[in-house]
Amino acid sequence: MSALSQMRGNDMDWAALIRSELDGMVPYSPGLRATEVRERSGKDVILKLSSNEHPCGPFPSALRAMNAVLPRMNRYPDGGSRALRRELCGRLGIDDQNLVVGNGSNELLRLIGQAVLTPGDEVVFAWPSFVVYPMVAQMFGATAVRVPLAEGDVHDLDAMLDAITDRTKIVFLCNPNNPTGSIYGRDDFAKFLERVPGHVLVVVDEAYFEFVTDPDYPNGLDAFDGVRPVCVLRTFSKIYSLAGLRIGYGIVPERLRRAMDKIREPFNVNTVAQVGAYYSLMDEAEVERRRRENQEQKTYIYSTFDRLGITYVPSEANFVYFKTDKPVEVFEALLMEGVIARDFGTAPALRLGIGTPEDTVITIAALERVAEKLGGI
């Protein structure tokens, strides 16, 4: 390094250079990898149940299609995801002007924030909920307004309405909620929409909607008319098992879509992801099979929790949120059994993903050994 370069580096005022809104922001933590836990636990079989991933791989038809396009990776992807957009629009019964495809629904959350938020605005969401919501608020200088979940660990929609002010720009609704797996019902959602002020953008995050079996679940699309400020976000990461490719989509008012198109990265969704998502949509029977198996495995986990005296939240997603007054000890003990749960620091709860039937057998045995070792969970 030259003396001039070194001098300039030493003189650089990084605090002045980097946006102050990022001060105190903690990067997203993806959790432990299976290889790390294998080394720590000495177990050959490791269950990574911490990230809400589906335990099976992508659909066979999607795998074949993705393999077929690999030789063409020297070409840029379709920047408009046109084939996938046409297929989604036809299935959902929406206009093309209202659909946006992103690098996972995470990117869409950020793009909405970037398009809408300015310093001093407010963003309202339930808490605990998806960790990206406060990150989006802070990223663009807005104030994150956390509204505690109501009894039963469900969204308190009345309290969220009370938290809205003239400065509120966005309300995030996670349904089913992550990390609790709970949902709000049709009537409560309808009443919420009747009362929410017109200056507030309601963003309904339905990343786990394909797993839902409760008939009272409100399909966010039923509230979308392209006029009022309502968005619905979904993803291919969960039941379709394309988490490693990062692809999601949003149904949004046209004015917002145009704004998001201005700021999204060119070619933001890679070719393999587009092809995988397109062909995944063709196998509705596999979606139903996975939904049914997920529900069956949850009942086995519930029965174990009941037998061991563990309090949990009935879930409409592919994970279960359970309470413990010793979360650090239980998390570490499960790791030593080769089971990776999701921890929330010292918060008195853990989240456990739902695996295959074989995974469930291993998970139940691990929970029993941990409960015996710790004298309860």
Secondary structure, 3 states (H helix, E strand, C coil): CCHHHHHHHHHCCHHHHCCHHHCCCCCCCCCCCHHHHHHHHCCCCCEECCCCCCCCCCCHHHHHHHHHHHHHCCCCCCCCCHHHHHHHHHHHCCCHHHEEEECHHHHHHHHHHHHHCCCCCEEEEEECCCCHHHHHHHHCCCEEEEEECECCCECCHHHHHHHCCCCEEEEEEECCCCCCCCCCCHHHHHHHHHHCCCCCEEEEECCCHHHCCCCCCCCHHHHCCCCCCEEEEEECCCCCCCHHHCCEEEECCHHHHHHHHHHCCCCCCCHHHHHHHHHHCCCHHHHHHHHHHHHHHHHHHHHHHHHHCCCEECCCCCEEEEECCCHHHHHHHHHHCCEECEECCCCCEEEEECCCHHHHHHHHHHHHHHHHHHCCC
